Amino acid sequence: MAADTTTGEDLRQAVRRRYGAVAASTTAPPAAAGLARTLGYSDQDLAAVPEGANLGLGCGNPVALASLRPGDVVLDLGSGAGFDALLAARAVGKTGRVIGVDMTEEMVAKARANAVKAGLAHGERPRRRPRGRASGRLSYRRRSRWCRWRCP
């Protein structure tokens, strides 16, 4: 049996390429709505987000479990095209904030475009992070891309 020479960084790059290609697609996979329903999303949830926000990549329904209230701050790690973040933004309202973090520029761009389509305030660009000693958390944030928006 041949030894696997794939490194962790090779794997991350492969995931980024594939995930970025999904973001670049102009249509959602046909099974996306069915998968969302299986995870507990309602037809109302699906209708509340713009076409292309639900890519069928989710693995749960965090908004249904979160008991969000107006004014809450939500951090959505792995936010993809913004499906859960957009639903959360409606729940936290004008006084709340939703921050979506994703590993690819393509997904962040798609989430920002979906926020505009949904009538939410524009996303903010990441601020420059300080250099120096980096904890694992700071290092992760530097490699990640993020956006945030509020309800109008």
Secondary structure as UniProt FT lines:
FT   HELIX           8..24
FT   TURN            30..31
FT   HELIX           32..38
FT   TURN            39..40
FT   HELIX           43..48
FT   TURN            51..52
FT   HELIX           62..65
FT   TURN            70..71
FT   STRAND          73..77
FT   TURN            80..81
FT   HELIX           83..92
FT   TURN            93..95
FT   STRAND          97..102
FT   HELIX           105..117
FT   TURN            118..119
FT   HELIX           136..143
FT   STRAND          145..149
//
